[in-house]
Amino acid sequence: MQNYHVKPHDGHWDLTLEGADRASISKPTKEELISSMEDFMANKTGSVKIHLANGQIEEERTYPRSADPRKSKG
């Protein structure tokens, strides 16, 4: 499973594969990036950690949902 991170970078927001030097997606706002991320992750298996502007992890999403190891409603 690939791990991605949504983080702010130089005034915009990036979706970056863990260990990669370049962003897979870059958008001006976090909301735009998350919207684009849904399409980007549609045919991938991976985990996306969404960070706050201060770097703290706000949320983690697993794609596809069936790959989520936790048996929870959230």
Buried (B, 14 or more C-beta within 10 A) or exposed (E): EBEBBBBBEEEBBBBBBEEEEEBBBBBEEBEBBBEBBEEBBEEBEBBBBBBEEEEEEEEEBBBEEEEBEEEEEE
